[in-house]
Structures are given as C-alpha cells and as structure tokens.
Amino acid sequence: MGSATLLHLLCLVIALVNVSLVQAEDAYKFYTWTVTYGNLSPLGSPQQVILINGQFPGPRLDLITNDNVILNLINKLDEPFLLTWNGIKQRKNSWQDGVLGTNCPIPPNSNYTYKFQTKDQIGTYTYFPSTQLHKAAGGFGGLNVYHRSVIPIPYSNPDGDFTLLIGDWYKNNHKTLRQTLDSGKSIGLPDGLLINGQPHSTFTGNQGKTYMFRISNVGLSTSINFRIQGHSLKLVEVEGSHTVQNTYDSLDVHVGQSVSLLVTLNQPPKDYYIVASTRFTETPLTTTAVLHYSNSYSSALGPVPPAPVDKYDFDWSMKQARTYRWNLTANAARPNPQGSFHYGLITPTKVIKLANSAPLINGKLRYAVNSVSYLNPDTPLKLADYFNIPGIFSVNLLQNTPSSGPGYIGTSVLPTSLHDFIEIIFQNNENTIQSWHLDGYDFWVIGYGLGQWTDASRKTYNLVDALTRHTAQVYPKSWTAILVSLDNQGMWNLRSAIWERQYLGQQFYLRVWNAQRSLANEYDIPNNVLLCGKAVGHHP
C-alpha cells in the first residue's frame, strides 16, 4: 500500500474520531428568562403573581440527560430573587443550587446566569423561587429530564407527555403572608388547589393510546391525592428512579415530591375527571381537570371519584408508600442497572437523628431541627466557607441527636466528609405530616414507622429495593429513615419542603467536605458569582 494511500486512511480515521467526539459532546441549551409581577385571578379574585417570561406557571424546561443549561435570569421584581432547581443534583456544583446558603440573591433590575448540567439524571422535577415567600406568588415550573436514546427505558415510549403542577394556593399575596409569618403567626390553611396555575384545565389524548402524566406537588403546605376517573395509574418513575410498575387507583403526593405515571386511554370515548384533593386537612380542598378523549362528544359526568375514605388515614398512606420499590434491573440515566449499587450492604459511617419542633422563641412561632431554628445570614455559607470568613455559621450548634432543651435561633451547619455513608432518622413528634428535602442528592427511603424510632426499628428496614428520591414524607407521631451516600462535595440544604416551616427555621446545611481542593471533587467558584454581605470585596 502506497504512502499516499496510508496518509489518506490516517486522515480519514482522524476525521471520523473528531466527528464522534463532536457528536459525543453533551448538548448546550440556552435560555433567557425575565421575572416580573403580573395580575391574575387563579382562584377567581385578582391578585399579584410572579411571572417568568409572562407565563404563570413559568416555562417548562425539557432537557435530556447530561444537557448543559445556560440560563440568564433577569430580575424585574422589587425584591432580590433566586430560583432553585428542585431535584437537580448539581454534581460538584453547589455554586448553582440557587438557595440562600449557596448564592447571593439577584438584586432588582439585575441578572445572574446559571450554568449547570443534568449530569446522569432522568425524571420529573420542578424549579421554584427559594427567596422570601416568593413561591406563594408563583415563579415555579416543570423541569423534565428525558433519557438519552442509547439508554433503554423499562416501558414503551408513551404516545404523549403531560406535566401537571398541582399545589395549594392562598388568595393573600406573598408579602402579606410573609408579614404574618414575621409576626410569629402561622399562615393557616390554603384557600384552594390549582393544576398548572388554573382552577380548570383540559388534557386531550387519543383512545387506545398511553400517556405519561408527570405529577408534582408544588404547593406550600398540603399533601395531595391524585386520581383519574375510570383509569388506572401505573407508577414508573419517582424523582429519577425507575420503579417496580405497580398500578394504583390513586396516589398520595406530598409537598415537594414528583411522580411519573402511565395512563392508558382504554375507556369508552368521553371526558373523565382528573382529581386532586388535599390530604390530612380538616376541610379537604378539591380541584378537577378534564381528560378529554379526542373522539369524545360527552362531558365528564357522574360523581368525582373520592379520595381514600378517611382523611386522617395515615396508615393507608404509609402502606402505599411502602409499595414503592426500586426497579433493580432497569437502567436509569446510565447503562448500569440501578440495583448494581448494593446500598444495604454498606455500614453507615454516621447516624443522625433529627426531630422537628415548633417552639415559641421570643414569644413568636418558629420551627426547629434538634432545637435549632435556622436563620439565614447576609453572607451565603458557601461564600463564607470559600473565603474563610469567620462568624457566619457554626458547625457546633446542631447535634446528631435531639435534645430536650428550649428552642433557639442559630445558623447551623452539620459537618460531614466526602464519601461518608450516613443514616438519617427523621423523628416527627408533632401531629402534622412533614416533608423533608435534601439538595444535591437522592437517598434511599429505607423505612417508615409509627411512634418513636429505636435501634430495633432497623429490623423493619428495606435494604434490598428501597426507592431513591430527593423528598421524603414523615407521618405524624412517626419516623422515616433514609440512607445517603455523600459523594457530592458542597454545601447542601436539608430543609422542610413545607414552606412556612422552612421560612421560620426548619432547615440547616450539610457541609460535605474534603480538605484537598480538586476539580475531581468540586468545580471552581464561578467567574460571574454574585457577592453580598461580608463576601463583598473578595475576589474569586
């Protein structure tokens, strides 16, 4: 073979390699969002809401595993503002988490460009404002991460895809609600429920086809029960985990949680009620939408399908939660099966027991974790840590077990080490349901139980196929146990997803740390980082 022919072949090989590298690079998605106020009537009377690009709820983000998101957020409100990406792990990148412990809020008439990746994730998620009580005015939206075409999913591709953002709603605007909380009083029960920001919505499909319903509870305070008249709900994914595909008549979805359901339109052609109602409230609230068969000429008729019989039947809900199982043989975002990580064989390096409470501090209602009611400082914890600014937070306030002393206010950070494997027990001694969320991670929900957790409770743990998710409910006078593999360095918010409780102190931060700075563990501080508080004047 001549040298010219060899050279030609070598050039061809190099060209093919370069093409494959270009094709293999993860996609970039660019967005510009402007946040403004608007006036709408979600529950029939005009009120101020928060719009993103003029939309309520905000635009839906449809992404694919490993997409890189470059999102310029312009704040046209009269208050500082942040968005957080609920369930996106922000691998090695808590700089982009969008909470007050990691980011300075965006000042009015200013902007910040988020840069993050949906690294090794699939599933149904949301975004919402983390600042003040802005979530009560809107600013939330759906965030769906679809699988890469080369990674199989454990069901046939659905014929369509519906995103339903369901949540409670208050007629008072967010500033009035905030004043109520600042005065030391609860904001009380909501005034109604909305689906996609509307009291009435319609979702249209073709008879005989199967559709994905992506359900998220974006409310402030109440669990919901979801059902569709005459149709079964097949659970296939929960917050990034493929599940054993059980079928349900209705599902409880707690504050901050998301589920994905397959629904086959296998009934006679007409319209059917889609129903959401509050759970565990004295006066249940209900809202309906319509599932419209495209060949239907008949409106939805008959009684709205009821919720589970007893509105205080926590046992029914807990039993349902225990049926959620990890699909051990399915791939998630990566080629390896979910079950290849045998979490149940790992001995925890640390056990942390957390008890929520509602103390009066200085005569005002607060919420606390192990007696500490969290207070946001003017300087984000992440910046204080990076610039070695003293006096911003304490790693000694929050103890690993509850104490019996009075509640007190502090800025609490729990120190942990990168690659710790920890067991957390959420102990709820109150009469109300709790919902706990951890940024930066998902975790295995290994057990639920009534009463006080004890060492003997471990005998009831599911150490084989427990679900991984980012938000877990804790029933009244009960406990929930989780396992977390701390493989994501950063400063991560562990908080109540019930926003009144979060606002008044039921939260803290996990500092997942390795003393040796390395890009293998954590990305550098962004060049466009916003500085505030005592971080002003420091240079990245």
N, C-alpha and C positions, 0 to 999 in steps of 0.2 A: 504494500500500500504506500503510495507516494506521500511526501511530507505535506503537500498542499491538501491532500485528502484528509490526513490526520489533523491538520490545523482546522479544516472546515468542521470536522466532527467535534473537536475540542470546543470550538466556538459555539457549536450547536448545543452541546452539553451545558456550557456555562449559561447560555441564554435560557435554556429550559429551567436550570436551577434558579436563576434570577426571577423568572416568571412565577415559579412555585413559591418563592419567598414572598413576592409581592402579593400573591393570592392568599398566602397563609397569614399575612399581617391582619390583626384584628381591626375591624371597621371603626371609623370615627363618625360620630353623629353630632351635629352642631345645632344649637338652639339659642334663641334669644327670647326671653320671657320678661314681660313688664307687669309689675304688680301694682294694681290700683284699687281704689274703692269703687263701688257701684251700688245702686239701689235696686233691690229685687223684693219679691214677696213670696219666699219659699213656703210659708205657712198661711198665706192669704193677706197678710198686712205688710206694708212696706218697711224694709229695714236695710241698714247698711251691711254690705257683704264685701268680701275680698275677692277680686277677680285676677286671673292671670291671662294676659292677652285677651282681656274682655270676656273670658269664659268662667262660668261657675257650674260645676267644679272646673278645675284647671285642665289644661290639655293632657291627654293621655300619652305617656311615654311607652312606645312599643319598641323594645330592644331585643337583641339576640345575645346569647352567652358570649362574654368577653368583649362586647362592644365598649368603645371608649366614648364617654359622654363629655362634651364641652358645652356647658350651659351658662350663658351670660344672663344673670338675674338683675333686673333694674328695679329698684325700689322707689315707687312714686307714692308711698304712703306717708303719713305724718309721723311715723314711728320707725325705729330700727326693726329689721326683719331678717329672718332666716328660714330656709327650707331644710328639712331633714328627709332622708331617703329611707323610709321605714323598711328594714329587712335587707337592704343592700349592705354587704359586709365591709365594703371599703377596705379591701385587703391591703395591709401595710400603709394605710392611708386615712387614719382618723382625722387628719387635717381637713378632710372634705365632708365630715359627718354632719355638719350643719346644726349642731346644738351649742348651747352657750358655754359648755365646758371645753369645747374644742375650737370654736370660731367666734370672732367678734361679729356682732350683728351688722348688717348692711345699713348705713345711715340713710335717712331720707334723701331722695334725689341723688343717689349714688348707685353703684353696681358692684357686683362680685361675680367672677367667672368660676363656677365649679368645674373640676376636672376629675372624673372618677371612672372606674371600669366595673362592669358587671362580671367580675372575674369568677369563673367556674360556678355560675349560678343560673338556675332556671326558676320560673314560678311566677306567682301572683303577689304583687307588692303594692305599696302606696307611697306617696310623699305628702307632707303637710308642714305647716308652719310650726316651728319649735319655740318661737319667741312669744313672750307675754301670754295672752289668751287669744291670739290671732286665729287659732284653729277653730274657735267658736264662730268665726265670721266667714270661714271658707279657706281658700288658698290650698286646698287639698286636691289630689287627683290620683288616677290609677297609674301603676308602673308595672308593665308586664314584660317578663324576660322569657323569650321563646328559645327552644333548643336549636343547636346547630344541626344542619341537615345530615351531618355524618354521624350524629349520635341518635340512636333509636329511642323511641318512647314506648311505654308499655300499653299502648292503646292506639287504635286507628286515628289518623288525623281527623279532628272534628270538622263538620261542614260549615261551621261558623263559630264566632267567638264573641261573647257579651261580657262586658265589665260592669258590675253593679257595686257602686259605692253606697253603702247603707249606713245610716247613722242617726242618732238622736239630734234634735235641733232646739235651740232656745230662741224665743222672739226678742229677748233683750240683746242689744249689741255687745260686742266683746268688751268694750270699755266699761259699760255698766256692770257686766258680770265680773270683771276684774276688780272694780271698786267694792263689790260685795265681798269677794274673797279677801281683799286687802283689809276690810273692816273686821275680819275674823268670823265671817258667816259663810255657810255653805250656799252654793247657787241653787240647790234643790233639784227637783226633778225636771226633765226637759218638757217642752211643750208639744213635741211631735216627732215623727220619724220621716226621713226623706230617703228616696232612692235616686241617686245621681242628681241630688240637689232639687228634685222635683217631688211634689205630692203625688203625681201620676205620670207613669211612663209606659211605653209600649215596646216590646221586643218581638220582632217578626222572624218566623222561620218556616221552612217547608216541611210538610207532613212526611214522615218516614226518615227524616234526617236527624243527625245527632249534633248537639251544640255544646260548647264549653261555656259554662257560666262561672265567671270569676267573681267571687263574693268577698268583699272586705267590709269590716266594721270600722268606719271612720268616725264614729261618734265620740263624744266626750265622756260618757259615764255609764251607759247601759248595755248589757248583753242583749243579743237579738236571737230569735229563732226564725229560720228561713225555710220556706216550703213553696211548692208549686202545685196547684190544684190538679189532681189526677195524674201526676207524673212522679216517677221515682228519681232520686238523686244519687248518682254513682260518684263517690268521692275518689279522686285520682291523684290529687296533689295538695299538700298543705305547706305553704311558706317555703317552697323549694325542695320538698321531699315528695317523691312518688310514694303513694300509699298502697296497701292492700285494698283492692277495689270493692269495698263493701257498699251496699245500697241502703239508702235511708228514705223515710218519708219526710223527715225534717231534720235540720241540723242547728245546734246552738253555735253561734259565732260570737266570741267575746271581744271586748274593746281592743282594737289594735290588731286583731287576727284576720287572716285571709285563708280561703279555701278555694279549690277548683273542682267543679262538678261537671260530669257529663249527663246531659238530659236528652233522651230520645223522644221526638215528637211522634208518638205511636198511638195517639188517641184520635177519636173522630174529629174532623176538621171544624173547629170553632175557636173561641177565645177562652183562655183559662187565667185564673187569678195567680199572680205571683205575690206572695205574702211575706212581710217581715213584721214581727211584733217584739216588744220588749220582754225580757225575761226577769223574773225575780223582783218585780216592782209592784207596789201596792195597787196602782191603777195601770194595767197594761195599755200601751200605745200600739196602734197597728197602722201600717200603711200598705197599700196594694199597688201593683203594676199589672200589666196585661201581657201574657204570652199569646201572641196572635199568629195562628196558622195562616199562611199566605192564601190558602183556598177557603178561608173561613168567611161565612156570611152571618155568623151568630155571635152576639156579645157574650162576655163571661156571665154565667148565671149561677144561681144556687148560693148557698151559704159559703162564706170564706172559710177555707179549711182551718180548723182550730189548731192552736199551739198545744204542746203537751198539757195534759189535764190540769196538773197542779202548778200554779205559777211559782210556788216555792219548793218544787220538787227537785232539789239539788241532787238527790240520789240518781234520778233519771239521767240528768246531765252528766254526772260523773261516770255512770256506767257507759254512756255513749262515748265519752272521751277515752275510756279505756279500750274501746274497739278500734281506735285509730292506730294502725300499725304500719311500720316501715316495710316497703316492698324490697326485700333483701336482694332479689335477683335483678331488679331494674337498674339501668344506668340513670344517673341524674344528669348533671352537666358534663361529667367526664366519662371516659369509656369504662372505668372500673365500676362494678356493681356497688350500690350503696352499702350492702351488707359486708363488704370486704374489710370494713373498719369494725373490729370486734370490741366495741366500747365496753361491753360487760365484763371483759377480762382484765381491764386496767384498774389498778388500785389508786384511788384518789390521793393526791398529794396534800390536799387541804379540804376540810369540811367546814362549811359556813352555814350558819342557821340565822335566818333573817325574819324578824317579826315586825309587821306593820302595826301602827297605832295612831290614834287621833287625840293627842294631848292638847290641853289648853296651855299656851305659853304666853306669858304676859297678858293673860285674860283673853287671848284670841285663839281661834281654832287653827291648829297646824296639823300636819301629818308627818310621821317619823318612821325611820327604819332603825331598829335596835336603839330607840330613844333619841336618835339624832335627826333633827329636822333640817334638811339641806337648804342652804342659802346660796344663790348664785353670786359670785364676786364680780367686780367690774372687769377683772382680768381673767380671760379663759384659762382654765387649768393647764391645758396643753401648751399654751404660750408661756405660762409661768414655769412649767417644767422645763421647757426647751431653753429659756433664757436664764434659768436658775434664779428666778425672782422669789425671794422668801416671803412668808407670811400670807400667802394666798389661800392655801389649803393645808389640811392636816391629814397625815396618814395614821394618826393615833386615836382619832375620835371614835371611829366605828369599830366595835368589837365583833369577833367572829360568832358570838352567841348573844342572845337578847339579855338585857339587864332589866331589873325591876325598878330602877330609879325614875325620876321625873324626866319628861322630855326637855330637850334643849336645842338651840339653833347652832349650826356649825356647817362648815364646808368640808364634807367628809369624802376621803378617797381611801379605797381599800387597796393596799399594795399586793401585787402578785407578780410571779415571774413568768416570763415567756416559756411556754411548753408545760406549765402546770396543768394538771388534770384535776378539776375541782368538783366537789359535790356541794350543791346548794339546796337547802331546805327552806322553802317559803312557809312560814307558820302564820296562819291567819286566825287570830283570836277574836276578831270582830264579827259582827252579824251581817256584814255586807260582802259581796263577792269582790275579789281582787283580780287584777290583770297585770302581769309583770313582763316588761320587755327589756332585752339586752341588745344594745347596738354592737356592731362588729362581728356578731356570731350568730350561729344557730346552736341549739343544745338539745340533748336527749331528755324528753319528759318521761322519767322512769317510774313515777308513782304518784297516785293520789290517795288520800285517806282522810277519814273523819277524826276529829279530836286532836290530841297532841301527838306530834311525831316523837318516836323513841327509837333507840337502836334496833329494836325488834321490828320496826316498820320496814327495814331493809329486806325482810323476808318476802315482802309483797312486791318488790321492785321487778319491773320488766327489764331484764338485762340481755334480751335477745333481739327484739324487733321493735323497740320503742321509737316513736316518731321524733325526728328533729324538726324544730321550729324556732322562731325568734320571740314568740309571746305566749305565755302560759297563764291559765286561769288558776285561781286558788279559791275554793269554795268556802263559805262562811264556817267558822269554827272547824277548820280543816287545814291540811297541809298538802303541798305539792313538792316533789323532789326532782331535781334535774342534774345532769352531768354536763360539764363544759370542758372542752379541750382548748386551752388558751394558746392558740397557735397564731394569733394576730396581734402583733405589738401595737400599743397605742393607749390612748385614754378613752375609755368606753363607758357610756352612760347606762346604768341599770336603774330603771325607773318604773313607776306606776304608769300604765297606759291610760288610767282614768285621770283625766287632765286636771281636775280640781285637786286631786291628791298630789300629782306631780308638781303643780304650781305652788302648793303650800308645803312642799318639803319631802314627799315620799320618793326619794331618789338619792343616788350617790354615783360615784365613778369608780370603775376598776382601772387601776394603773397596771397594765400588762407590760413588763419591762425586762430589758436585757441591757446591762450597763455598757456593753460594747456596741457602739453605733455602727450600723452596717446597712447598706441598701438591700441586703438579703432579708433583713428583718423589717425595715421601715423606710419609706420614702423620705426624702429631704423636705424641709419646710417649703411650701410653695413660694415662688417669686412674687406672686400677687397677694400674699397674705395680708389681711386687714389687721391693723394693730389698734389696741384700745387699752384703757386702764393703765397699769404700770408697765405694759409692754410698749407703749409709745416711746419712740426714741431708740429702741433696739433695732438692730439690722439683721435680717435673715442670713 
